[in-house]
Each structure stands twice: as C-alpha cells, then as structure tokens.
Amino acid sequence: MQFYRPQTSPASIWGSSSAVASHCGRLKRGGTRFSYDPVISKLAWQAMRQLHPEAIAAIQSKALFSQAEEALLAKISSTSQPKLETFLELLSKHPHVFHSARTPKSLLVHWQLLKQYYLLEDQTVQPLPKGDQVLNFSDAEQMVDDVKLKDGRDEVLEHELMISDRHQKKEIRQLEQELPRWQVLVDNITGMSMPDFDNQTLAALRGRMVRYLMRSREITLGRATKDKPIDIDLSLEGPAWKISRKQGIIKLKNNGDFLIANEGRRPIYIDGRPVLSGSKWKLNNNSVVEIAGLRFVFLINLELITLIKAEAAKMTQQ
C-alpha cells in the first residue's frame, strides 16, 4: 500500500483553508466597522476588557501552532512514551518559541496528532512511485473542459454507459465474493495477518497502532486516568482528548451476540451508523468502530463463539 506524506502540518492546512480565509475576511470587515463606529467601538472594547481571564486563556489556547513550535515537538521520538514532565521541560527550555498560553497537556495532545499523521522526524512513509503526481482540487478543476460540460445529451452514449456500468457492478459483486480467498495472499505480501486467537480471547479490537484483546464477557472502553482505570485505554491508539473516560461497554450475550453500549457524550459509529449516548448496537465480525476520529476493526473469535453457542444450546435443552 502506498502512502503520501503531507509536506505541511495539519495546523497549517487548517489555517490556510478557504473556509478559514472566508471567516477571517468577515472578521476583518466586522472589525473595521467596529473601529470606525465610535459607539460600537467603545462598547466592543468595554466588553473585551470585562472578559474573564479564564475565557481569555481559553481563546489564546486555540492559537495555531507555528512551524518553530512543531519543529521542537517533532524532535521527540515516536517510539517513546513522553509524559507531561517532558513537555514541561520543553516549555522551560524554549519560552521564547512557544506561545504563552501553551501548557504541557496541549503540547502532548499536538505531539500525538503529529505522530498520527507521521510528521515526526524519526517517522518515515514509503514515497509514491516516480512519475505519479498528486493533484489538488484546483489542478483537477483546470483539467476539466468547460466546452464538454455544455454539450447536449447523447442518448446512444448514455445507453452504452448504462450497459458498461451494469457490467462493472456485476464484476464488483464477483470480486466481493472472491475477496475472502484473496485475503490470505494479501496478508502474506503485506506481512499483516488476522490475529491468532487463543482459547481465552473472545474478540479483538484492532487499530492502527495497537490491538486490544477481549478476554471477559464484559469490558469497558474509554480514556484511562490515575483515579479511574479502564479495560481498554483508547489513548494508546492516538489523540483521545475528545473521548469520555468511560465511553462505552462491549458485552457478550449468552446467545453469542456482541453488543456495544454508548455511555459517553459523543456518538460511536458502527459501520458508519451513529450510536448515540444511552443506545446499544450489535457488533459483527469485521465491524468498523469509530470513536472521535479513531477507527478500529472488531474481530470475533468465531471458533470460540461457536463453542459457546453450542454449550448454551445444550443448557437450554436440559
């Protein structure tokens, strides 16, 4: 699988988007109106002076990271497990580089974000083959011929395209049926294979960085703290500041079905379907679980679950 490593940080991408540029334009026009209207200007300055220091600190903490700040954060190794003391020392050594509102926790969160997007100095991504060109939206837009867009409808061409589309969908269905047979070959080439379940593992939650094993009928998942441990700590996978301390529960029923209950504030997406707070949903094998931007694949030990179902059937017959 080929990866493309962005040359700019996520902060610079967000900061240069058209939406942000449009928003900045509206702010500039509004600020100009406030400056030239003496009444509005006076009221605006009074409102800003009455802001609580905590509100000012919260606004300043959302400032985008500069390239110099990200360069210092990128020097921390991706294989290490830095603590808040590491970033506190970094702040004390470089007070002139970091924004005054930066805290060790905010540096840790941004470092995890850089690590997730392979932007640390010791992280490498396989480059694209030579000759391949990654087009952005403006380049692709220039390649579109406006004259062709204005041409009239060609019924013969549309009929041929409909037939071609029907054949392609048929081929896609055939490939989907052959996919399990090709999975073994793909795993051998990439070096990634399905986890080897033992006789104690009921299921596994596999992410990009870590894999969590479910060895009891009920487990909790969320963000672990010193005062409140949890079975599955999702912060090991990536940035988890948006995840609740107890985000949800995965439970195995007596009939062999897995259910996930959302007990956090944010929704959990199962195969693209949102599961709101207080709701439950059934987990199938290879279900995609997405929580606050972190994606996992839920894998079931089918052999062990089959045995559990058989034992449950025997108990009901007796």
C-alpha positions in Angstrom: 0.0 0.0 0.0 1.4 3.4 -1.0 1.2 6.4 1.3 1.5 10.1 0.6 3.1 12.1 3.4 1.9 15.7 3.5 4.6 18.4 3.4 2.7 20.6 5.7 1.4 20.2 9.2 -2.4 19.7 10.0 -2.4 23.1 11.7 -1.1 24.9 8.6 -3.6 23.1 6.4 -6.5 24.1 8.6 -5.2 27.6 8.9 -5.0 28.1 5.1 -8.3 26.5 4.1 -10.8 28.6 2.1 -13.3 28.4 4.9 -10.9 29.9 7.4 -9.9 32.6 4.8 -13.6 33.5 4.3 -14.1 33.6 8.1 -11.1 35.9 8.5 -12.5 38.2 5.8 -15.8 38.5 7.7 -13.9 39.2 10.9 -11.8 41.9 9.3 -14.9 43.6 7.8 -16.6 43.4 11.2 -13.5 44.8 13.0 -13.3 47.7 10.5 -16.9 48.5 11.2 -16.3 48.5 14.9 -13.3 50.7 14.6 -15.0 53.4 12.6 -18.2 53.5 14.6 -17.3 55.2 17.8 -20.3 53.9 19.8 -19.9 50.3 18.7 -16.1 50.6 19.1 -16.4 51.8 22.7 -18.9 49.0 23.6 -16.7 46.4 22.0 -13.6 47.5 23.9 -15.6 47.5 27.2 -16.8 44.0 26.5 -13.3 42.8 25.8 -11.9 44.3 29.0 -14.6 42.6 31.0 -13.7 39.2 29.8 -12.8 36.7 32.5 -9.1 35.7 32.5 -10.1 32.1 32.0 -12.1 33.0 28.9 -9.1 34.9 27.5 -6.8 31.9 28.3 -9.2 29.5 26.6 -9.3 31.7 23.4 -5.5 32.0 23.4 -5.0 28.3 23.9 -6.7 27.7 20.5 -4.0 29.5 18.6 -2.5 27.6 15.7 1.0 26.0 16.3 3.8 27.8 14.5 6.4 25.9 12.4 9.1 26.6 15.1 6.8 25.0 17.8 6.1 21.9 15.6 9.8 21.6 14.8 10.6 21.2 18.5 7.8 18.8 19.1 8.8 16.7 16.1 12.2 16.0 17.7 10.6 13.8 20.3 10.9 10.2 19.3 7.7 8.4 18.1 8.8 5.2 20.0 9.0 7.0 23.3 6.1 7.5 25.8 6.6 11.1 26.8 4.9 12.3 30.0 3.8 15.8 30.9 7.1 16.4 32.7 8.8 16.1 29.3 6.8 18.8 27.7 7.1 21.0 30.9 10.8 20.8 30.5 10.5 21.7 26.8 8.4 24.8 27.7 11.0 25.9 30.3 13.9 25.5 27.8 12.2 27.3 24.9 9.9 30.0 26.4 10.6 32.4 23.5 9.4 29.8 20.9 6.1 28.6 22.4 3.0 30.7 22.8 2.4 32.0 26.3 -0.9 30.0 26.5 0.7 26.6 25.8 0.5 24.0 28.5 2.2 20.6 28.8 -1.1 18.9 28.2 -1.7 20.9 24.9 1.8 20.1 23.7 1.2 16.4 24.4 -2.1 16.4 22.5 -0.5 18.2 19.5 2.5 15.8 19.6 0.1 12.8 19.4 -1.6 14.5 16.4 1.8 14.9 14.7 2.6 11.2 15.4 -0.8 10.1 14.0 0.0 11.9 10.7 3.6 10.6 10.5 5.1 14.2 10.9 7.7 13.4 13.5 11.4 13.5 12.5 12.0 9.8 13.0 8.9 8.7 11.1 9.2 7.7 7.5 6.5 6.9 5.0 7.0 4.9 1.8 7.2 7.5 -1.0 5.0 7.5 -4.1 6.5 5.8 -7.3 8.3 8.2 -9.6 6.1 9.7 -12.2 3.0 9.7 -10.0 1.6 13.2 -9.4 -0.8 14.1 -6.6 -3.3 16.5 -8.0 -5.0 19.0 -5.7 -8.6 20.3 -6.4 -7.5 23.3 -8.4 -5.3 21.3 -10.7 -8.1 18.8 -11.4 -10.6 21.7 -11.9 -8.3 23.1 -14.6 -8.2 19.8 -16.5 -12.0 19.9 -16.9 -13.0 21.0 -20.4 -15.8 23.5 -20.0 -16.9 23.0 -23.6 -17.6 19.4 -23.0 -19.7 20.2 -20.0 -22.0 22.3 -22.2 -22.5 19.7 -24.9 -26.0 18.2 -25.3 -27.1 14.8 -24.2 -26.1 11.8 -26.3 -28.7 9.1 -25.8 -26.6 6.5 -27.6 -23.6 7.2 -25.4 -25.8 7.2 -22.3 -27.2 3.8 -23.2 -23.7 2.4 -23.7 -22.5 3.9 -20.4 -25.5 2.3 -18.6 -24.6 -1.1 -20.1 -21.0 -0.6 -19.1 -22.0 0.4 -15.6 -24.1 -2.7 -15.3 -21.2 -4.9 -16.3 -18.9 -3.2 -13.9 -21.3 -3.7 -11.0 -21.6 -7.3 -11.8 -17.8 -7.7 -11.8 -17.7 -5.9 -8.4 -20.1 -8.4 -6.9 -18.0 -11.2 -8.2 -14.8 -9.7 -6.7 -16.6 -9.2 -3.4 -17.4 -12.9 -3.4 -13.8 -13.8 -4.2 -12.4 -11.4 -1.6 -12.0 -14.0 1.3 -9.9 -16.2 -0.9 -7.6 -13.4 -1.9 -7.2 -12.2 1.7 -4.7 -14.8 2.6 -2.4 -13.8 -0.3 -2.6 -10.1 0.6 -1.7 -10.9 4.2 1.3 -12.8 3.1 2.6 -9.9 0.9 2.0 -7.1 3.3 3.0 -9.0 6.4 -0.3 -8.2 8.2 -2.5 -11.1 9.2 -5.5 -11.7 11.2 -4.7 -12.1 14.9 -4.2 -15.6 16.3 -6.9 -16.1 18.8 -6.3 -18.4 21.8 -8.9 -20.3 23.7 -9.3 -17.3 26.1 -9.8 -14.5 23.7 -13.4 -13.8 22.7 -12.7 -10.9 20.3 -10.2 -8.2 19.4 -10.4 -4.5 18.7 -7.6 -3.7 16.2 -6.5 -0.2 15.4 -3.5 1.3 13.5 -1.1 1.3 16.4 -2.4 -1.2 19.0 -4.7 -4.2 19.3 -6.9 -4.8 22.3 -8.0 -8.3 23.3 -11.3 -9.1 24.9 -11.0 -12.0 27.4 -14.0 -11.4 29.5 -17.7 -11.3 28.7 -17.9 -7.6 29.5 -15.3 -4.9 29.1 -15.2 -1.1 29.3 -13.5 1.2 26.9 -12.6 4.9 27.1 -9.8 7.1 28.4 -8.0 5.8 31.5 -6.9 8.1 34.3 -4.9 7.6 37.5 -8.1 7.5 39.6 -10.2 5.5 37.2 -8.6 2.6 35.4 -10.4 1.1 32.4 -10.2 -2.2 30.4 -9.4 -0.6 27.0 -7.5 2.7 27.1 -8.1 4.2 23.7 -5.4 6.9 24.3 -2.8 4.3 23.4 -4.1 4.4 19.8 -3.9 8.2 19.2 -5.3 11.6 20.3 -8.2 10.8 22.7 -9.0 14.1 24.4 -12.5 14.0 22.9 -13.2 10.5 24.2 -15.1 10.2 27.6 -13.4 8.5 30.5 -16.0 5.7 30.2 -17.1 5.9 26.5 -18.8 2.5 26.3 -19.2 -1.1 27.2 -18.8 -4.2 25.0 -20.8 -7.2 26.3 -21.1 -10.8 25.0 -24.6 -12.2 25.4 -25.5 -15.8 26.1 -26.6 -16.3 22.5 -23.1 -15.4 21.2 -24.0 -11.8 20.1 -21.7 -8.9 20.9 -23.4 -5.6 21.9 -21.8 -2.2 22.4 -23.4 0.4 24.7 -22.5 4.1 24.4 -22.1 5.7 27.8 -20.1 8.7 26.6 -21.1 12.2 25.4 -20.0 11.7 21.8 -21.6 9.2 19.4 -19.9 5.9 18.4 -20.1 5.0 14.7 -20.6 1.3 13.9 -20.0 0.7 10.1 -21.0 4.4 9.6 -24.1 4.2 11.7 -24.2 6.6 14.7 -24.9 5.1 18.1 -25.9 7.9 20.4 -25.4 8.2 24.1 -27.5 5.7 26.0 -28.1 3.5 22.9 -26.9 0.0 22.1 -25.9 -1.7 18.8 -24.9 -5.2 17.7 -21.2 -5.8 16.7 -20.5 -8.2 13.8 -17.2 -9.7 12.7 -15.1 -7.0 10.9 -17.4 -4.2 12.0 -15.7 -0.8 11.8 -15.9 1.1 15.1 -15.1 4.8 15.0 -14.8 6.9 18.2 -13.8 10.6 18.0 -11.7 10.1 14.8 -10.1 6.8 16.0 -11.0 3.8 13.9 -10.9 0.2 14.9 -11.9 -3.2 13.4 -13.8 -5.5 15.7 -12.7 -9.1 15.1 -14.6 -12.1 16.6 -13.1 -15.5 17.5 -15.7 -17.4 15.5 -14.5 -20.8 16.7 -14.8 -20.0 20.4 -18.1 -18.2 19.9 -19.5 -21.3 18.0 -18.5 -23.4 21.0 -20.2 -21.0 23.4 -23.4 -21.1 21.3 -23.3 -24.9 21.3 -22.9 -25.0 25.1 -25.8 -22.6 25.5 -28.0 -24.7 23.3 -27.2 -27.8 25.4 -28.1 -25.9 28.6 -31.4 -24.9 27.2 -32.3 -28.4 26.1 -31.5 -29.8 29.5 
